[in-house]
Amino acid sequence: MRNKVAVGIMVLVMSGALAAPAMAEERVCRGAIGAVTVDNLRVPSDSTCTLSGTYVKGTIKVERGATLHASAVRVIGNVQGEGAARVNVVNSSQVGGSVQVKQGGAARVADSRINADIQFDSQRGELIASSNVVGGNIQAMKNTGGVAISHNRVDGNLQCKENRPAPTGGGNIVNGNKEDQCSRL
């Protein structure tokens, strides 16, 4: 009897030790996705993805030359674009982390709730942050296509440096500091 119990315990221990950990799946988006739930989402290079009412349990990554149009989405993680042509997060969207776009084209974050930061860094196209509730900071650094920041509620700081032309806008409620080029916004 003891041998059977020992063998049973050994089988349970071994099967648990050999079980692969659960991995979040990545969904590739080319085209449109509606009101469904996905884990992580990736917009591949030079593709366009339109999300409408989509729930993303992880992060959205927008690759070089790609375009994201996200309307009324809920994202638990971040929205990240590096070298992306365009990143739009609008229409009562909710992002649990940050919206970070750098070294790409245009971006618009409007009428949404961003729990952490909005970061525009070294972008060439028009950038808009309008009518958002931001739990962290709004940061615009080294952008060359024009930055408009207006009517946001920001729990952290509003920070702008080395943008050409200087950012425009106003009507922002900032609990932290308005710094450098954004001091009058």
TORLUMGU-843544 format. One record per residue: residue in three letters; x, y, z of N, C-alpha, C in turn. Coordinates in steps of 0.001 Angstrom, whole numbers, plus 500000, padded with zeros to 6 digits. Layout:
REM residues N
alaXYZXYZXYZ;...
REM end
This chain:
REM residues 185
met500825498812500000500000500000500000500868501249500000;arg501932501234500837502826502392500893503470502660499538;asn503840501614498830504476501789497525503526502437496522;lys502249502040496571501263502632495666501087504122495966;val501020504474497235500875505879497630502111506669497209;ala503293506108497453504541506775497086504609506980495575;val504216505964494811504229506082493347503213507141492915;gly502040507152493524501009508151493195501500509566493466;ile502121509767494613502668511084494953503769511468493976;met504614510519493640505716510782492710505170511193491343;val504119510526490858503524510861489562502942512276489608;leu502255512618490678501681513963490811502764515037490840;val503804514802491598504904515762491698505570515935490340;met505851514828489670506529514888488373505667515571487318;ser504378515269487303503523515889486286503401517389486531;gly503377517804487774503341519231488086504643519913487734;ala505752519223487954507063519800487663507295519933486173;leu506688519065485386506909519094483949505883519938483203;ala504853520413483882503821521214483217504410522556482774;ala504101522947481555504598524225481020503804525381481633;pro504474526469481936503753527613482477502815528200481422;ala501700528764481868500751529381480948501353530664480374;met501273530820479070501814532005478403500656532791477810;ala500746534113477895499740534953477261499925534872475749;glu498829534754475045498891534674473593498958536064472993;glu499620536166471857499706537434471141498858537330469881;arg497969538272469734497136538318468531497719539360467594;val497854539007466344498330539931465324497110540581464693;cys497152541905464543496012542626463975496409543299462670;arg495761542873461602495780543536460293494313543630459907;gly493777544829459847492352544965459556491612545469460777;ala490489544830461119489640545324462208489321544218463202;ile489229544624464466488792543731465545487742544492466339;gly486636543844466615485549544476467347485598544175468830;ala484424544043469416484263543893470862484526542453471296;val485799542064471276486230540748471749487357540952472757;thr487745539887473440488838539924474404490050539211473819;val491212539865473929492477539263473497493489539428474624;asp494582538657474564495648538811475558496504540012475168;asn497602539793474465498430540874473939498087541053472470;leu498347542270471954498026542547470570499209543231469911;arg499516542821468679500630543412467934500144543825466561;val500474545079466189500204545568464846501531545503464099;pro501657544573463132502945544383462471503340545565461583;ser504608545634461257505148546709460421504291546937459181;asp504065548224458891503362548666457682501931548165457568;ser501320547762458672499924547310458683499048548358459362;thr497743548227459167496771549079459841495822548202460633;cys495557548606461877494648547879462764493632548858463326;thr492364548514463231491288549313463799490609548483464882;leu490626549000466099489986548334467235488760549138467652;ser487667548448467906486449549114468347485820548306469480;gly485920548839470691485359548159471850486125546925472282;thr487357546798471858488180545618472142488745545686473567;tyr488793544533474236489380544420475572490703543678475440;val491812544354475799493144543781475689493676543536477104;lys493856542272477460494292541924478815495773542197479041;gly496501542515477999497937542790478105498284544134477511;thr499220544120476555499777545324475956499520545346474453;ile499407546536473893499335546718472439500677547262471976;lys501294546588470988502552547062470393502303547392468933;val502671548620468555502501549082467185503896549217466584;glu504184548397465576505537548331465028505802549412463977;arg507026549461463509507517550470462559506609550572461327;gly506171551810461048505350552078459874503901551656459996;ala503492551104461132502121550617461330501217551720461877;thr499910551498461724498900552451462186497894551735463087;leu497578552360464218496559551863465143495478552922465312;his494222552519465095493060553352465410492284552580466480;ala492347553030467738491692552341468852490603553230469427;ser489364552771469334488215553534469807487453552720470858;ala487185553342471998486431552701473083487040551358473486;val488371551305473559489055550080473961489374550109475451;arg489619548927475998490098548806477376491367547973477324;val492476548580477756493782547930477718494324547869479144;ile494631546687479633495147546537480987496592547050481079;gly497392546801480062498800547211480058499007548543479364;asn500045548610478514500435549829477808500034549775476339;val500030550952475719499972551075474267501320551650473873;gln502103550889473074503474551282472738503652551320471231;gly504177552445470747504501552547469337505919553067469179;glu506777552294468520508129552752468231508295552736466714;gly508425553935466144508524554052464699507187553885463998;ala506088553900464744504751553733464168504375554950463319;ala503624554722462261503155555822461419502139556680462166;arg501186556030462860500138556749463593499608555855464700;val499349556486465859498723555797466981497596556695467501;asn496352556219467393495191556947467894494512556123468975;val494307556734470141493574556114471242492505557130471643;val491237556830471324490177557836471438488867557234471947;asn487898558133472161486508557740472401486286556918473663;ser486576557473474799486341556798476080487160555521476240;ser488331555473475634489230554336475833489823554405477235;gln490218553246477767490857553163479078492141552359478948;val493241552960479411494538552285479365495066552192480790;gly495299550964481275495760550750482644497186551210482874;gly497992551245481831499375551698481918499548553029481217;ser500551553094480324500897554327479608500614554201478118;val500519555365477462500550555446476007501905556055475675;gln502770555271475023504142555686474743504396555578473246;val504657556722472607504987556701471188506294557454470999;lys507210556828470221508498557473470009509043557156468628;gln509793558115468119510516557988466854509628557550465711;gly508423558141465650507490557777464589506811558990464001;gly505554558807463623504782559840462957503849560572463898;ala502554560461463649501534561210464371500897560362465476;ala500248561057466423499513560358467480498418561271468012;arg497344560635468436496230561365469049495703560527470205;val495654561145471392495059560520472568493991561506473034;ala492723561103472913491644562059473175490458561385473858;asp489849562136474772488620561709475444488764560342476098;ser489892560112476751490177558799477327490766558906478723;arg490872557747479390491476557657480716492759556843480594;ile493881557474480963495188556829480921495688556785482364;asn495830555598482951496177555502484374497602555926484686;ala498513555793483749499905556200483981500207557436483128;asp501134557349482162501623558522481427501200558520479963;ile501212559718479380501193559892477930502573560434477585;gln503293559731476698504655560138476328504768560238474814;phe505092561437474336505389561684472926506870562022472850;asp507669561188472183509118561386472159509665561248470740;ser510264562327470239510943562331468936510015561910467798;gln508798562417467805507821562149466754507920563219465663;arg507605562856464417507668563790463294506313564369462914;gly505218563725463279503887564150462863503160564926463943;glu501926565300463626501084566052464555500725565187465769;leu500834565790466962500543565090468214499457565835468966;ile498459565101469442497342565710470164497077564910471436;ala496991565614472568496504565051473828495387565984474277;ser494143565503474202493003566381474437491908565695475246;ser491461566380476284490306565956477082490464564575477698;asn491659564306478223491947563038478882492028563207480395;val491851562102481116492159562023482535493418561152482618;val494510561750483137495813561094483134496282560921484579;gly496528559677484987496948559398486356498396559747486636;gly499211559841485614500633560171485763500953561507485130;asn501914561509484205502405562723483553502025562738482076;ile502031563940481498502064564087480045503433564664479727;gln504159563964478841505517564377478487505639564451476970;ala506126565590476476506378565785475044507806566276474892;met508654565449474262510079565759474155510574565573472719;lys511233566591472186511955566531470902511062566168469718;asn509837566690469679508919566429468577508989567562467556;thr508752567248466291508916568261465239507666568515464405;gly506570567825464640505373567992463811504283568839464431;gly504527569382465613503517570167466317502839569338467392;val502689569937468569502071569259469720500962570160470252;ala499750569621470396498622570341470993498187569581472240;ile498214570280473383497834569675474665496767570549475290;ser495538570037475361494454570885475857493396570098476625;his492870570759477649491723570285478436491912568901479053;asn493122568615479515493414567358480203493418567576481710;arg493061566533482473493249566523483925494415565601484197;val495500566164484762496748565437484926497111565362486408;asp497206564149486957497577564000488369499048564319488609;gly499891564071487621501323564321487754501728565655487158;asn502771565634486337503337566847485739503023566925484253;leu503097568148483730503015568418482302504393568915481895;gln505138568088481153506546568364480864506785568404479362;cys507374569508478873507651569659477451509027570279477264;lys509865569632476445511221570138476179511598569889474734;glu512300570837474161512956570717472862512010570356471718;asn510747570790471800509801570580470709509894571768469753;arg509902571501468442509947572548467415508840572290466420;pro507792573112466403507521574297467207507115573936468641;ala507074574971469479506662574783470872505207574314470922;pro504853573510471913503481573027472054502478574165472233;thr501243573912471791500134574850471957499050574174472781;gly498080574953473209496945574407473938496621575237475155;gly495890574643476088495496575317477307494350574579477964;gly493882575131479081492765574539479800493092573240480504;asn494372572963480735494777571745481428494769571961482939;ile494274571002483678494312571031485140495411570058485553;val496471570593486140497655569801486452497922569845487951;asn497897568688488613498149568645490053499624568802490392;gly500496568428489473501937568585489672502389569920489117;asn503483569896488356504049571112487783503843571156486281;lys503705572387485763503748572633484318505156573137484060;glu505923572402483245507349572689483124507759573064481710;asp508818573896481645509494574293480414508498574809479377;gln508463574239478178507601574735477111506114574623477449;cys505754573827478416504345573656478794503939574508480005;ser504803575390480440504520576162481654503261577015481550;arg502853577408480340501659578252480179500444577488479661;leu500541576199479550499423575432479023498498574942480129;
REM end
